[in-house]
Amino acid sequence: MSNTNPATPVRVRFAPSPTGKLHVGGARTAIYNWAFARANNGTFILRIDDTDPTRSTEENTQIILRAMRWLGLDWDEGPEAGGDFGPYFQTQRLDLYREAAQRLVEQGRAYYCFCTPQQLEEARQAAVDRHDSFQGYQRTCRNIDPAEAQARVDAGEPYTIRIKVPEDRGDVVVHDAVHGDVIFNAKELDDFIIFRSDGTPTYNFATVVDDAAMGITHVIRGDDHLSNTPRQVVVYEALGAPVPTFAHISMILGADGKKLSKRHGATSVEEYRDAGYLSDAFVNYLALLGWAPDGESTIVSRQRLASEFSLDHVSKNPAIMDPAKLDYVNAEYLHALSNEEFAREILLPELVRAGLEDEAAPLHDAAWYELAAEAFKPRTTLSPDVVGQARYLYTADEDLEYDPKAVKRWLSKQGAGDALDAAEQALQQIPKDQWHAAAIEAALDPLPAELGMGKGKVFQPIRVAAVGGSASPGIGETLELLGKEHTIARIDRAKPLAG
């Protein structure tokens, strides 16, 4: 399926409601819109659909904007970017909706309805009692003389505005780029409300007025909106506006097959950011929840996504959120960083955040942080992991705590004391200016043979003495980072615990 008509420049929009944080499903919708625009040299618009006055807040708007910036989804038009089709907040477009609704009334494509809620309920119940196949609005006010209707409006009688669905309208066929043709029976459409009695537009009206006015060519959104689409098509037709191409993308489910929610863990973009996921990795993972360029790639760069994304590779089946796979993707991105990048972008910021370093006055030189990056990077899945790995380097020798299990398994066993004595003697021979991993390993490597012990029984007591536990990077890197003075002091401190 071709993505676009070359004669019509692509214009897509992401239109979140600021009634809460930006969640995973919304983020993926934003990613697909952004990628589709970029792949087709189109325009990506961010519009804030804030017409729910009871739940829309400025704070939520700012949360959404922050999340979009962290995701790296730069928008061409919208808040902060401006554009020729603004304003980009629905609350600032109410006059446009009123004008459009009034124009439809004047053209006979919409009408004033004066039915009260009680009358509507009575009519609905009567239809139920008659076992009517159609139990929607019975079009009571559809044929009121326009002059009479206007007089009642002018007299202050409460009213809504309803769209006039053509009685001869055939089935509404939605040509969906993901699902194919989806057919809705127009006879099941009642003359639905487009303007409420409080003077506010309904969603299905406001969104169409906006999309038409902004020249949106493709509406890419969650498939929970598919049921809204036939009503929106009717509004497009009433406005005389071209109907865009729709693409309804599947839901994201938890591993249990149920709709993603708090019980599955983090759901908002900022929660994932704060947990230590990289923006590029998160975008990569979400993009592949329902889209694949070739069915094989797990790592898809932002640049590749922006050049290869197409709607004909979007699956109609629900996607499953797999935290383990997200962790794998994140680790791949972390491991691909150079040591200098990892030190600057991951290690030092996390140590500062943990209160172990001062950003304005780092404790070490650049070479030390790059060595630490080389040591910790292969063992890092999420950015904060480096704090636990590095903590032994920021603990006073006398305050180092020992893992009881590591002590029992390695330090208290017979021969551990001999290993520590031999290690201290060997390490003392290394000049301070030559205290590097290669020299440290060269000094320690002969010890197992000299002591007649296995490597683990020699090196693990040294590791426990240095870091407090049995896991760390290579012994040479571990001790080089710690430094000669601290290494000798910790070996001495551990000797009373050794067997």
Secondary structure, DSSP 8 states (H G I E B T S, - for coil): -----TTS--EEEE---SSS--BHHHHHHHHHHHHHHHHTT-EEEE-B----TTT--HHHHHHHHHHHHHHT---SBBTTTB-TT---BGGG-HHHHHHHHHHHHHTTSEEEE---HHHHHHHHHHHHHTT-S--S---TTTTS-HHHHHHHHHTT---EEEE---TT---EEEEETTTEEEEE-GGG----EEE-TTS-B-HHHHHHHHHHHTT--EEEEEGGGGGGHHHHHHHHHHHT----EEEEE--EE-TTSSB--GGGS--BHHHHHHHT--HHHHHHHHHTSSB-SSS--S---HHHHHHH--GGGB-SS-EE--HHHHHHHHHHHHHHS-HHHHIIIIIHHHHHHTTSS-TTS-SS-HHHHHHHHHHHGGG-SSTTHHHHHHGGGGS-GGG----HHHIIIIISSTTHHHHHHHHHHHHHTS-GGG--HHHHHHHHTTHHHHHT--HHHHHHHHHHHHHSSS--S-HHHHHHHH-HHHHHHHHHHHGGG--
